[in-house]
Amino acid sequence: MIDLRKYNIKVSTIMPGSVATNFNDHEVTEKDAWKIQPEDIGHLVLDLLKMNPRTLPSKIEVRPSKPNS
Protein backbone atom coordinates (compact mmCIF):
# COMPACT_ATOMS: atom_id res chain seq x y z
CA MET A 1 0.00 0.00 0.00
CA ILE A 2 2.69 2.50 0.95
CA ASP A 3 4.80 1.66 -2.11
CA LEU A 4 1.88 2.29 -4.48
CA ARG A 5 0.50 5.42 -2.84
CA LYS A 6 2.82 7.69 -4.86
CA TYR A 7 1.19 6.33 -8.04
CA ASN A 8 -2.29 7.14 -6.71
CA ILE A 9 -3.04 3.41 -6.39
CA LYS A 10 -5.00 2.39 -3.33
CA VAL A 11 -4.80 -1.02 -1.71
CA SER A 12 -7.45 -2.37 0.65
CA THR A 13 -7.43 -5.78 2.29
CA ILE A 14 -10.79 -7.51 2.63
CA MET A 15 -10.80 -10.23 5.27
CA PRO A 16 -14.07 -12.15 5.02
CA GLY A 17 -15.28 -14.73 7.48
CA SER A 18 -17.33 -17.67 6.26
CA VAL A 19 -18.33 -17.21 2.62
CA ALA A 20 -20.58 -19.59 0.69
CA THR A 21 -18.22 -20.58 -2.13
CA ASN A 22 -17.03 -23.69 -3.92
CA PHE A 23 -13.54 -23.17 -2.51
CA ASN A 24 -11.69 -26.40 -1.69
CA ASP A 25 -14.27 -28.48 -3.59
CA HIS A 26 -17.07 -27.44 -1.20
CA GLU A 27 -20.56 -27.79 -2.69
CA VAL A 28 -22.74 -24.85 -1.66
CA THR A 29 -26.12 -25.94 -0.27
CA GLU A 30 -29.02 -24.40 1.64
CA LYS A 31 -27.04 -25.06 4.83
CA ASP A 32 -24.65 -22.31 3.69
CA ALA A 33 -27.39 -19.66 3.67
CA TRP A 34 -26.11 -18.22 6.98
CA LYS A 35 -22.73 -17.46 5.41
CA ILE A 36 -21.68 -14.31 3.61
CA GLN A 37 -22.68 -14.63 -0.03
CA PRO A 38 -20.17 -13.93 -2.83
CA GLU A 39 -22.33 -11.05 -4.08
CA ASP A 40 -22.02 -9.44 -0.62
CA ILE A 41 -18.26 -9.26 -1.13
CA GLY A 42 -18.85 -7.89 -4.62
CA HIS A 43 -21.02 -5.10 -3.17
CA LEU A 44 -18.29 -4.34 -0.67
CA VAL A 45 -15.74 -3.98 -3.48
CA LEU A 46 -18.09 -1.64 -5.38
CA ASP A 47 -18.58 0.44 -2.24
CA LEU A 48 -14.80 0.75 -1.90
CA LEU A 49 -14.52 1.94 -5.49
CA LYS A 50 -17.21 4.58 -4.89
CA MET A 51 -15.54 6.02 -1.79
CA ASN A 52 -14.29 9.56 -1.78
CA PRO A 53 -10.69 9.62 -3.08
CA ARG A 54 -9.46 11.13 0.19
CA THR A 55 -10.59 7.98 2.05
CA LEU A 56 -8.60 4.75 2.22
CA PRO A 57 -9.98 1.83 4.21
CA SER A 58 -6.83 -0.24 4.60
CA LYS A 59 -8.39 -3.31 6.25
CA ILE A 60 -11.97 -4.48 6.21
CA GLU A 61 -12.99 -7.48 8.28
CA VAL A 62 -16.47 -8.87 7.65
CA ARG A 63 -18.24 -11.74 9.36
CA PRO A 64 -21.68 -13.32 8.96
CA SER A 65 -24.21 -11.42 11.04
CA LYS A 66 -26.07 -14.55 12.15
CA PRO A 67 -24.48 -17.59 13.73
CA ASN A 68 -24.77 -21.01 12.16
CA SER A 69 -28.12 -22.39 13.26
Gaussian input, Z-matrix of N, CA and C with variables (Angstrom, degrees):
# hf/3-21g

backbone

0 1
 N
 C     1     B1
 C     2     B2     1     A1
 N     3     B3     2     A2     1     D1
 C     4     B4     3     A3     2     D2
 C     5     B5     4     A4     3     D3
 N     6     B6     5     A5     4     D4
 C     7     B7     6     A6     5     D5
 C     8     B8     7     A7     6     D6
 N     9     B9     8     A8     7     D7
 C    10    B10     9     A9     8     D8
 C    11    B11    10    A10     9     D9
 N    12    B12    11    A11    10    D10
 C    13    B13    12    A12    11    D11
 C    14    B14    13    A13    12    D12
 N    15    B15    14    A14    13    D13
 C    16    B16    15    A15    14    D14
 C    17    B17    16    A16    15    D15
 N    18    B18    17    A17    16    D16
 C    19    B19    18    A18    17    D17
 C    20    B20    19    A19    18    D18
 N    21    B21    20    A20    19    D19
 C    22    B22    21    A21    20    D20
 C    23    B23    22    A22    21    D21
 N    24    B24    23    A23    22    D22
 C    25    B25    24    A24    23    D23
 C    26    B26    25    A25    24    D24
 N    27    B27    26    A26    25    D25
 C    28    B28    27    A27    26    D26
 C    29    B29    28    A28    27    D27
 N    30    B30    29    A29    28    D28
 C    31    B31    30    A30    29    D29
 C    32    B32    31    A31    30    D30
 N    33    B33    32    A32    31    D31
 C    34    B34    33    A33    32    D32
 C    35    B35    34    A34    33    D33
 N    36    B36    35    A35    34    D34
 C    37    B37    36    A36    35    D35
 C    38    B38    37    A37    36    D36
 N    39    B39    38    A38    37    D37
 C    40    B40    39    A39    38    D38
 C    41    B41    40    A40    39    D39
 N    42    B42    41    A41    40    D40
 C    43    B43    42    A42    41    D41
 C    44    B44    43    A43    42    D42
 N    45    B45    44    A44    43    D43
 C    46    B46    45    A45    44    D44
 C    47    B47    46    A46    45    D45
 N    48    B48    47    A47    46    D46
 C    49    B49    48    A48    47    D47
 C    50    B50    49    A49    48    D48
 N    51    B51    50    A50    49    D49
 C    52    B52    51    A51    50    D50
 C    53    B53    52    A52    51    D51
 N    54    B54    53    A53    52    D52
 C    55    B55    54    A54    53    D53
 C    56    B56    55    A55    54    D54
 N    57    B57    56    A56    55    D55
 C    58    B58    57    A57    56    D56
 C    59    B59    58    A58    57    D57
 N    60    B60    59    A59    58    D58
 C    61    B61    60    A60    59    D59
 C    62    B62    61    A61    60    D60
 N    63    B63    62    A62    61    D61
 C    64    B64    63    A63    62    D62
 C    65    B65    64    A64    63    D63
 N    66    B66    65    A65    64    D64
 C    67    B67    66    A66    65    D65
 C    68    B68    67    A67    66    D66
 N    69    B69    68    A68    67    D67
 C    70    B70    69    A69    68    D68
 C    71    B71    70    A70    69    D69
 N    72    B72    71    A71    70    D70
 C    73    B73    72    A72    71    D71
 C    74    B74    73    A73    72    D72
 N    75    B75    74    A74    73    D73
 C    76    B76    75    A75    74    D74
 C    77    B77    76    A76    75    D75
 N    78    B78    77    A77    76    D76
 C    79    B79    78    A78    77    D77
 C    80    B80    79    A79    78    D78
 N    81    B81    80    A80    79    D79
 C    82    B82    81    A81    80    D80
 C    83    B83    82    A82    81    D81
 N    84    B84    83    A83    82    D82
 C    85    B85    84    A84    83    D83
 C    86    B86    85    A85    84    D84
 N    87    B87    86    A86    85    D85
 C    88    B88    87    A87    86    D86
 C    89    B89    88    A88    87    D87
 N    90    B90    89    A89    88    D88
 C    91    B91    90    A90    89    D89
 C    92    B92    91    A91    90    D90
 N    93    B93    92    A92    91    D91
 C    94    B94    93    A93    92    D92
 C    95    B95    94    A94    93    D93
 N    96    B96    95    A95    94    D94
 C    97    B97    96    A96    95    D95
 C    98    B98    97    A97    96    D96
 N    99    B99    98    A98    97    D97
 C   100   B100    99    A99    98    D98
 C   101   B101   100   A100    99    D99
 N   102   B102   101   A101   100   D100
 C   103   B103   102   A102   101   D101
 C   104   B104   103   A103   102   D102
 N   105   B105   104   A104   103   D103
 C   106   B106   105   A105   104   D104
 C   107   B107   106   A106   105   D105
 N   108   B108   107   A107   106   D106
 C   109   B109   108   A108   107   D107
 C   110   B110   109   A109   108   D108
 N   111   B111   110   A110   109   D109
 C   112   B112   111   A111   110   D110
 C   113   B113   112   A112   111   D111
 N   114   B114   113   A113   112   D112
 C   115   B115   114   A114   113   D113
 C   116   B116   115   A115   114   D114
 N   117   B117   116   A116   115   D115
 C   118   B118   117   A117   116   D116
 C   119   B119   118   A118   117   D117
 N   120   B120   119   A119   118   D118
 C   121   B121   120   A120   119   D119
 C   122   B122   121   A121   120   D120
 N   123   B123   122   A122   121   D121
 C   124   B124   123   A123   122   D122
 C   125   B125   124   A124   123   D123
 N   126   B126   125   A125   124   D124
 C   127   B127   126   A126   125   D125
 C   128   B128   127   A127   126   D126
 N   129   B129   128   A128   127   D127
 C   130   B130   129   A129   128   D128
 C   131   B131   130   A130   129   D129
 N   132   B132   131   A131   130   D130
 C   133   B133   132   A132   131   D131
 C   134   B134   133   A133   132   D132
 N   135   B135   134   A134   133   D133
 C   136   B136   135   A135   134   D134
 C   137   B137   136   A136   135   D135
 N   138   B138   137   A137   136   D136
 C   139   B139   138   A138   137   D137
 C   140   B140   139   A139   138   D138
 N   141   B141   140   A140   139   D139
 C   142   B142   141   A141   140   D140
 C   143   B143   142   A142   141   D141
 N   144   B144   143   A143   142   D142
 C   145   B145   144   A144   143   D143
 C   146   B146   145   A145   144   D144
 N   147   B147   146   A146   145   D145
 C   148   B148   147   A147   146   D146
 C   149   B149   148   A148   147   D147
 N   150   B150   149   A149   148   D148
 C   151   B151   150   A150   149   D149
 C   152   B152   151   A151   150   D150
 N   153   B153   152   A152   151   D151
 C   154   B154   153   A153   152   D152
 C   155   B155   154   A154   153   D153
 N   156   B156   155   A155   154   D154
 C   157   B157   156   A156   155   D155
 C   158   B158   157   A157   156   D156
 N   159   B159   158   A158   157   D157
 C   160   B160   159   A159   158   D158
 C   161   B161   160   A160   159   D159
 N   162   B162   161   A161   160   D160
 C   163   B163   162   A162   161   D161
 C   164   B164   163   A163   162   D162
 N   165   B165   164   A164   163   D163
 C   166   B166   165   A165   164   D164
 C   167   B167   166   A166   165   D165
 N   168   B168   167   A167   166   D166
 C   169   B169   168   A168   167   D167
 C   170   B170   169   A169   168   D168
 N   171   B171   170   A170   169   D169
 C   172   B172   171   A171   170   D170
 C   173   B173   172   A172   171   D171
 N   174   B174   173   A173   172   D172
 C   175   B175   174   A174   173   D173
 C   176   B176   175   A175   174   D174
 N   177   B177   176   A176   175   D175
 C   178   B178   177   A177   176   D176
 C   179   B179   178   A178   177   D177
 N   180   B180   179   A179   178   D178
 C   181   B181   180   A180   179   D179
 C   182   B182   181   A181   180   D180
 N   183   B183   182   A182   181   D181
 C   184   B184   183   A183   182   D182
 C   185   B185   184   A184   183   D183
 N   186   B186   185   A185   184   D184
 C   187   B187   186   A186   185   D185
 C   188   B188   187   A187   186   D186
 N   189   B189   188   A188   187   D187
 C   190   B190   189   A189   188   D188
 C   191   B191   190   A190   189   D189
 N   192   B192   191   A191   190   D190
 C   193   B193   192   A192   191   D191
 C   194   B194   193   A193   192   D192
 N   195   B195   194   A194   193   D193
 C   196   B196   195   A195   194   D194
 C   197   B197   196   A196   195   D195
 N   198   B198   197   A197   196   D196
 C   199   B199   198   A198   197   D197
 C   200   B200   199   A199   198   D198
 N   201   B201   200   A200   199   D199
 C   202   B202   201   A201   200   D200
 C   203   B203   202   A202   201   D201
 N   204   B204   203   A203   202   D202
 C   205   B205   204   A204   203   D203
 C   206   B206   205   A205   204   D204

   B1=1.4432
   B2=1.5274
   B3=1.2986
   B4=1.4666
   B5=1.5286
   B6=1.3281
   B7=1.4663
   B8=1.5175
   B9=1.3300
   B10=1.4626
   B11=1.5179
   B12=1.3076
   B13=1.4674
   B14=1.5243
   B15=1.3252
   B16=1.4755
   B17=1.5275
   B18=1.3319
   B19=1.4703
   B20=1.5249
   B21=1.3080
   B22=1.4605
   B23=1.5364
   B24=1.3216
   B25=1.4622
   B26=1.5199
   B27=1.3159
   B28=1.4593
   B29=1.5253
   B30=1.3080
   B31=1.4565
   B32=1.5243
   B33=1.3263
   B34=1.4645
   B35=1.5213
   B36=1.3032
   B37=1.4586
   B38=1.5156
   B39=1.3335
   B40=1.4590
   B41=1.5280
   B42=1.3144
   B43=1.4663
   B44=1.5280
   B45=1.3345
   B46=1.4616
   B47=1.5223
   B48=1.3182
   B49=1.4571
   B50=1.5163
   B51=1.2897
   B52=1.4601
   B53=1.5287
   B54=1.3264
   B55=1.4626
   B56=1.5248
   B57=1.3097
   B58=1.4689
   B59=1.5283
   B60=1.3197
   B61=1.4615
   B62=1.5250
   B63=1.3177
   B64=1.4613
   B65=1.5223
   B66=1.3233
   B67=1.4533
   B68=1.5274
   B69=1.3126
   B70=1.4683
   B71=1.5360
   B72=1.3289
   B73=1.4699
   B74=1.5307
   B75=1.3311
   B76=1.4670
   B77=1.5297
   B78=1.3090
   B79=1.4616
   B80=1.5251
   B81=1.3339
   B82=1.4601
   B83=1.5293
   B84=1.3332
   B85=1.4677
   B86=1.5224
   B87=1.3260
   B88=1.4685
   B89=1.5277
   B90=1.3150
   B91=1.4685
   B92=1.5268
   B93=1.3429
   B94=1.4622
   B95=1.5304
   B96=1.3284
   B97=1.4645
   B98=1.5287
   B99=1.3298
   B100=1.4677
   B101=1.5243
   B102=1.3218
   B103=1.4649
   B104=1.5308
   B105=1.3176
   B106=1.4597
   B107=1.5232
   B108=1.3155
   B109=1.4553
   B110=1.5260
   B111=1.3295
   B112=1.4678
   B113=1.5311
   B114=1.3277
   B115=1.4692
   B116=1.5236
   B117=1.3425
   B118=1.4694
   B119=1.5280
   B120=1.3214
   B121=1.4674
   B122=1.5230
   B123=1.3210
   B124=1.4675
   B125=1.5184
   B126=1.3388
   B127=1.4686
   B128=1.5256
   B129=1.3064
   B130=1.4591
   B131=1.5327
   B132=1.3187
   B133=1.4725
   B134=1.5368
   B135=1.3286
   B136=1.4690
   B137=1.5244
   B138=1.3287
   B139=1.4647
   B140=1.5272
   B141=1.3217
   B142=1.4692
   B143=1.5224
   B144=1.3279
   B145=1.4643
   B146=1.5201
   B147=1.3262
   B148=1.4658
   B149=1.5274
   B150=1.3178
   B151=1.4657
   B152=1.5252
   B153=1.3099
   B154=1.4507
   B155=1.5306
   B156=1.3194
   B157=1.4705
   B158=1.5302
   B159=1.3141
   B160=1.4732
   B161=1.5274
   B162=1.3451
   B163=1.4598
   B164=1.5220
   B165=1.3252
   B166=1.4572
   B167=1.5258
   B168=1.3279
   B169=1.4656
   B170=1.5283
   B171=1.3039
   B172=1.4626
   B173=1.5241
   B174=1.3320
   B175=1.4629
   B176=1.5228
   B177=1.3202
   B178=1.4543
   B179=1.5270
   B180=1.3066
   B181=1.4616
   B182=1.5231
   B183=1.3282
   B184=1.4572
   B185=1.5231
   B186=1.3171
   B187=1.4611
   B188=1.5296
   B189=1.3178
   B190=1.4720
   B191=1.5269
   B192=1.3278
   B193=1.4641
   B194=1.5224
   B195=1.3310
   B196=1.4664
   B197=1.5302
   B198=1.3066
   B199=1.4635
   B200=1.5198
   B201=1.2957
   B202=1.4518
   B203=1.5218
   B204=1.3303
   B205=1.4715
   B206=1.4952
   A1=110.65
   A2=117.28
   A3=120.50
   A4=110.77
   A5=116.72
   A6=120.57
   A7=112.32
   A8=117.84
   A9=121.22
   A10=113.40
   A11=117.14
   A12=121.48
   A13=112.17
   A14=117.74
   A15=120.97
   A16=112.17
   A17=117.11
   A18=121.64
   A19=111.49
   A20=116.68
   A21=123.74
   A22=111.55
   A23=115.84
   A24=122.21
   A25=107.84
   A26=115.12
   A27=120.48
   A28=109.89
   A29=115.69
   A30=121.91
   A31=108.33
   A32=115.43
   A33=121.56
   A34=107.98
   A35=115.76
   A36=121.31
   A37=108.57
   A38=116.23
   A39=121.27
   A40=106.95
   A41=115.60
   A42=121.65
   A43=108.72
   A44=116.79
   A45=118.79
   A46=112.03
   A47=114.38
   A48=120.62
   A49=108.26
   A50=117.54
   A51=122.09
   A52=111.03
   A53=115.42
   A54=121.77
   A55=108.21
   A56=116.36
   A57=121.62
   A58=109.10
   A59=116.35
   A60=121.55
   A61=109.92
   A62=114.74
   A63=121.01
   A64=111.41
   A65=117.00
   A66=121.72
   A67=110.23
   A68=115.79
   A69=122.58
   A70=111.81
   A71=115.12
   A72=123.03
   A73=113.75
   A74=117.45
   A75=121.18
   A76=108.72
   A77=117.06
   A78=121.42
   A79=108.29
   A80=116.32
   A81=121.55
   A82=109.11
   A83=115.43
   A84=121.78
   A85=109.08
   A86=115.74
   A87=120.58
   A88=111.37
   A89=117.32
   A90=120.79
   A91=112.29
   A92=116.66
   A93=121.42
   A94=112.72
   A95=117.01
   A96=120.63
   A97=112.41
   A98=118.36
   A99=121.59
   A100=111.76
   A101=116.60
   A102=120.77
   A103=111.59
   A104=115.11
   A105=120.73
   A106=107.12
   A107=116.58
   A108=120.90
   A109=109.30
   A110=118.02
   A111=120.28
   A112=112.75
   A113=117.09
   A114=119.36
   A115=111.73
   A116=117.40
   A117=120.40
   A118=110.45
   A119=116.34
   A120=120.50
   A121=109.45
   A122=116.57
   A123=120.26
   A124=111.73
   A125=117.51
   A126=121.27
   A127=110.62
   A128=116.09
   A129=120.82
   A130=110.61
   A131=116.59
   A132=120.99
   A133=110.05
   A134=116.89
   A135=119.72
   A136=111.38
   A137=116.62
   A138=119.92
   A139=111.25
   A140=117.22
   A141=120.67
   A142=111.04
   A143=115.89
   A144=120.17
   A145=112.28
   A146=117.45
   A147=121.96
   A148=112.95
   A149=117.32
   A150=120.07
   A151=111.49
   A152=113.95
   A153=120.30
   A154=109.48
   A155=118.05
   A156=121.08
   A157=114.85
   A158=117.52
   A159=118.97
   A160=112.11
   A161=116.93
   A162=121.93
   A163=110.49
   A164=116.32
   A165=121.01
   A166=110.19
   A167=117.32
   A168=118.91
   A169=108.02
   A170=117.68
   A171=119.36
   A172=112.05
   A173=117.67
   A174=120.93
   A175=109.16
   A176=114.97
   A177=120.36
   A178=107.64
   A179=115.93
   A180=121.16
   A181=107.68
   A182=116.66
   A183=120.62
   A184=109.30
   A185=114.54
   A186=121.60
   A187=108.18
   A188=117.75
   A189=119.33
   A190=109.56
   A191=116.22
   A192=118.73
   A193=112.59
   A194=116.83
   A195=120.10
   A196=108.63
   A197=116.63
   A198=118.78
   A199=111.40
   A200=116.06
   A201=122.30
   A202=108.24
   A203=116.07
   A204=117.81
   A205=111.84
   D1=-47.88
   D2=-177.82
   D3=-66.32
   D4=-38.73
   D5=-179.46
   D6=-65.22
   D7=-30.53
   D8=-175.66
   D9=-94.24
   D10=-13.08
   D11=-177.27
   D12=-55.46
   D13=-38.99
   D14=-178.22
   D15=-65.87
   D16=-17.10
   D17=177.35
   D18=-98.78
   D19=11.63
   D20=-178.55
   D21=60.36
   D22=34.17
   D23=176.18
   D24=-107.28
   D25=125.60
   D26=-179.55
   D27=-99.69
   D28=145.30
   D29=177.91
   D30=-127.93
   D31=124.85
   D32=175.59
   D33=-123.61
   D34=141.36
   D35=177.21
   D36=-104.14
   D37=123.61
   D38=176.73
   D39=-103.95
   D40=123.18
   D41=-178.06
   D42=-116.30
   D43=89.20
   D44=-178.00
   D45=-83.64
   D46=150.85
   D47=172.03
   D48=-81.10
   D49=-137.33
   D50=-177.36
   D51=-68.32
   D52=121.21
   D53=179.30
   D54=-120.91
   D55=137.06
   D56=179.96
   D57=-78.15
   D58=91.82
   D59=179.46
   D60=-133.05
   D61=174.05
   D62=176.70
   D63=-92.87
   D64=16.82
   D65=179.85
   D66=-56.76
   D67=140.26
   D68=176.81
   D69=59.87
   D70=37.46
   D71=178.02
   D72=62.49
   D73=23.18
   D74=177.07
   D75=-76.47
   D76=135.31
   D77=175.16
   D78=-97.78
   D79=118.34
   D80=-178.49
   D81=-71.09
   D82=130.23
   D83=178.43
   D84=-130.69
   D85=-177.30
   D86=178.18
   D87=-62.36
   D88=-24.42
   D89=178.48
   D90=-66.35
   D91=-15.83
   D92=179.39
   D93=-91.28
   D94=4.94
   D95=-176.22
   D96=-61.05
   D97=-26.31
   D98=-179.09
   D99=-74.86
   D100=-16.46
   D101=-176.88
   D102=-79.17
   D103=163.82
   D104=171.86
   D105=-62.87
   D106=137.38
   D107=179.29
   D108=-92.49
   D109=149.72
   D110=-179.18
   D111=-54.37
   D112=-36.31
   D113=179.87
   D114=-66.65
   D115=-25.76
   D116=175.59
   D117=-64.40
   D118=-40.43
   D119=177.12
   D120=-67.56
   D121=-38.97
   D122=176.84
   D123=-59.92
   D124=-42.42
   D125=177.28
   D126=-63.17
   D127=-38.31
   D128=178.53
   D129=-62.24
   D130=-43.32
   D131=178.06
   D132=-62.41
   D133=-44.18
   D134=178.25
   D135=-61.68
   D136=-40.92
   D137=177.34
   D138=-61.40
   D139=-39.00
   D140=177.06
   D141=-62.09
   D142=-41.97
   D143=-179.09
   D144=-67.44
   D145=-26.47
   D146=-178.84
   D147=-87.49
   D148=-7.14
   D149=-177.27
   D150=-64.61
   D151=152.02
   D152=176.17
   D153=-56.45
   D154=135.91
   D155=-177.31
   D156=-56.21
   D157=-21.96
   D158=-179.94
   D159=-80.16
   D160=-3.71
   D161=-176.39
   D162=-108.43
   D163=134.55
   D164=178.02
   D165=-135.57
   D166=97.39
   D167=172.31
   D168=-74.17
   D169=112.38
   D170=-174.98
   D171=-80.84
   D172=-36.04
   D173=-179.56
   D174=-137.09
   D175=131.83
   D176=178.41
   D177=-127.75
   D178=118.06
   D179=178.44
   D180=-108.24
   D181=124.60
   D182=179.67
   D183=-126.28
   D184=142.07
   D185=-179.43
   D186=-132.81
   D187=156.85
   D188=173.93
   D189=-59.50
   D190=143.03
   D191=-177.48
   D192=-83.33
   D193=-17.30
   D194=179.35
   D195=-119.36
   D196=139.04
   D197=177.95
   D198=-70.57
   D199=160.56
   D200=175.34
   D201=-60.89
   D202=124.29
   D203=-179.60
   D204=-124.38

